[in-house]
Amino acid sequence: QHQLDRGIPMDQLELLVTPNAGLAICTTPESKQLIDKDGSYSSLVTNFANMVAEHIHTVYPKARIVFLAYSNYATPPDYVKPGPNVCQIITAWPAADSLATNMAHPLFSEPNHKYQNAFKEWSKTSGGLGAYTYYGHYNWFTPWPMTTQMAHDIPTMCADPKFFHLYSENHPSWGTQGLTLWLFPKLMWNPKLDVDAAISEYDRAAYGPAAEIMKTYQK
C-alpha cells in the first residue's frame, strides 16, 4: 500500500508469491494430484499463485502476481495454467532438478535447449515473463566475461512481447566482474546495443594502452 500511496501504478509492481529457495514440496493427497508428469511441482506452485491472485484481484485487478520458475518447479506445468496477470520469472539455475543450464553458453543456444523450451512454453500461457540470470556468476572468483551470453540472450528475451523483468545474481566480489556488470544495464536499457563497440569503450577507459590485449582476452 505504501508504494501505491507514492503514486506507483499497481501494474508496475510485482507481488512475489514464490516458494523459498529450495525444493517445493507438499505431501497432502490434494497436492499429490497436481504433481506433474515429470515429477515436478510446477502445477502445484502455479495453483498456489492462482489462488493468491484470485483474492488480490478482487481489490487490485491489475496486480501482477509473480513466482520464480525454479528448482523442481521450473518446467511448464501439465495440469494448471497461470491465471490472468500471474507471471513467471524463469531462473537459469544449473542444477539437474531445474533447467540444467550450461552458463558457458548463451541461454538461447543448443546446449541450453531445455531452458529455451521452458521459456517458449511458459510464454504461451503466462500473464508476463521474466528471467533470473547469473551473468555475474557467484561461483567464480576470477574474471569470467559473459558478454557473448548477454549479447545473445537479452535481445532474444526482449523480443517476446510478454517479457517485463530481468535480473542477474552477482558474485559478492564484484570487482572481478567489472565488464559484465557494466554491460548488463546497458543491454537492459538498449537490447540493440552495439556490444562490440561498447566493450571497446569500456576497455579504453579501464585499461588504456592495454585495451586491445584485454579485449582479446575477454572474447
Secondary structure, DSSP 8 states (H G I E B T S, - for coil): -HHHHTT--GGG-EEE----SS-----SHHHHTT--TTS--HHHHHHHHHHHHHHHTTT-TT-EEEEEE-GGG-S--SS----TTEEEEEE---STTTT---TTS-TTSGGGHHHHHHHHHHHHH-SSEEEEEEEE-TT-SS----HHHHHHHHHHHHTSTTEEEEEEEE-SSGGGGHHHHHHHHHHHH-TT--HHHHHHHHHHHHHGGGHHHHHHHH-
